[in-house]
Amino acid sequence: MEEKDRRFIRLLGVLSTVGITLVAATVIGYFLGLFLDRTFGTSPWLTIVFLIFGIAAGFKNLFDQARKVQDLDRDPGKGNDDGERDRR
């Protein structure tokens, strides 16, 4: 397989996780807040707070993944799998 094909498949794999993680973080935040609201009787406050936390976490992950794709696109040999950039 050519290097160009490998690079394309790697970028496709990174991009395919973006939508899933955005939705998953939002849903997890919502249901965690709902559970806590039912447990402590604070409805709807904890649901709202944890929904906002979930959305924020999803967007943070989205921006991290976009940065990773940008780094991979710029220099395919420098990307790493943990999403961290080489900060100098």
Steps between C-alpha positions, in 0.01 A plus 500: 500500500633843411585759763230730361236229551618430855487869583147528360379199701658638818335840450168332428528300823569811706216694339249218544529520878418871523122477460470196720694653789310830480166323531627253761636773730170692478287191572721391790483848654122510461434161656749556782324828583161333478612223736641750749184712482285198580735397780519840670164648391656804336321478166585651245816670622752218496367377167562843350846530658618156393349542153707816460808316630436220250462741210818684605692173525374395158609825340838487673549155354385628160763776505768258619418261216496786247845604620620140469367477143666830417831375638469170313415680179794736536762239591379138487806365680455712814149405611460305820209294623424675828384828348775705661701743293872539519523831687833678468 
